[in-house]
Amino acid sequence: MTKLRITQVRSAINRPLRQKKTLEALGLKKLNRPKEVESTPQVLGMIEKVKHLLKVEEI
């Protein structure tokens, strides 16, 4: 499996609760703090839902 480095680059303020919960499930708590995750179908689906708030890099 490949690893992904995801970084939240836009705020979750004024976003629907569902998007805030998705960011929390991905392990993102603050802006500009990268998190490395495995590239599984579940994680890719969550990234797709909030891709407008994230920067995604393949490691």
FENBEL-V866252 format. One record per pair of residues at least 24 apart in sequence whose C-alpha atoms are under 8 Angstrom apart, sorted by the first residue. I is the first residue (numbers start at 1). GAP is how many residues later the second one is. Records with the same first field share a line. If there is no record, write none. Layout:
BEGIN
I->GAP ; GAP
END
This chain:
BEGIN
1->37 ; 38 ; 39
2->36 ; 37 ; 56 ; 57
3->33 ; 34 ; 35 ; 36 ; 55 ; 56
4->32 ; 33 ; 34 ; 35 ; 52 ; 53 ; 54 ; 55
5->29 ; 30 ; 31 ; 32 ; 51 ; 52 ; 53 ; 54
6->28 ; 29 ; 30 ; 31 ; 48 ; 49 ; 50 ; 51
7->24 ; 25 ; 26 ; 27 ; 28 ; 47 ; 48 ; 49
8->24 ; 25 ; 26 ; 45 ; 46 ; 47
9->44 ; 45 ; 46
10->42 ; 43 ; 44
11->42
12->41
19->30 ; 31
22->24 ; 27 ; 28
23->27
END
